[in-house]
């Protein structure tokens, strides 16, 4: 089975049986796959080393190489994610509401799998396991299309998954990887309306824009993270420095890292030099004209306010008020994750209610917008749209509704 069409036809067939399986069968298969990831660890790491070497040779920046890199510890994290998903409630065939009509028909609003999900993603091979794990637990078959930079890692991971499934109650046909990295296949995939029920792009702005503009298959906009932290005049400044350092430096190449810091004008003279001292030797700071007067930072331009750097670069802007910070975020933010650092309850409530984002933080790093960190075990991506799903897409975002009508001979007059 080599062609994209053949893979899609097979997935559609296998999804029907998968959708009817019980929780025990799905959990058994997930446990087996978790074991096989450790059995195949040497194979996976060897394949990943090839991808890393290729990335370095092609000049990929270090923050993105970090997203690509697999280690024994990161494989352990994949296993932990599988175990967490196993522990979660099965989202399939749950009754949301049940009521009886005047004619005696009982109506049950039941949750059911979507069917076949395709995810198109860049660099991060851990997404291969996250997507598979959530798909099988939610009763969906999964078509994976990773990037050329991670092709060897993804092949090894899918090989491990299929080997595990072949020893358990769930068919190995419920997962397929598009191994041909020719980009024209993405265009074909986006038109597979007969076989695919949902396409999820997970990557940079270019990929997401292409998918959402060209897909005939329903799609969900995810991923781009132009995230802000606003330090208001009442913030605990030492805590603020810790939070910003974490949000920017821990993993700068991920979508929930901070890209812009907004500082209230009443504390800027004191706080900005402290920020430069704390991270200026590791991060290039690009500031507004007022920031440049206070500290030696590079002059920012309009493009900096709207850029997701995914690198050791941070934009800095001084604002006059809480309202000005909110306006800036709503204008330039990507509706992903935004934070306010404050000790003012009024500012907290206003920020929480008025900032348009999937996740809004008070006195915490934006790095927690993540399926694993939020208790979902894994995620398909972070949805930045408002229809169907918003924020980390876990199990409950991968099912739809079926109305089941139980009667005893009723006919409509």
Secondary structure, 3 states (H helix, E strand, C coil): CCCHHHHHHHHHHHHHHHHHCCHHHHHHHHHHHHHHHHHCHHHHHHHHHHHHHHHHHCCCCHHHHHHHCCCHHHHHHHHHHHHHHHHCCCCCCCEEEEEECCCCCEEEEEEEECCEEEEEECCCCHHHHHHHHHHHHCCCEEEEECCHHHHHHHHHHHHHHHHHHCCCCCCHHHEEECCCCCCHHHHHHCCCCCCCCEEEEECCHHHHHHHHHHCCCCEECECCCCEEEEECCCCCHHHHHHHHHHHHHCCCCCCCCEEEEEEEHHHHHHHHHHHHHHHCCCCEEEECHHHHHHCCCEECCHHHHCCCCCCCEEEEEEECCHHHHHHHHHHHCCCCEEEEECCCHHHHHHHHHHCCCCEEEECCCHHHCCCCCCCCCCCCCEECCCCCCCEECCHHHCEEEEEEEECCCCCCC
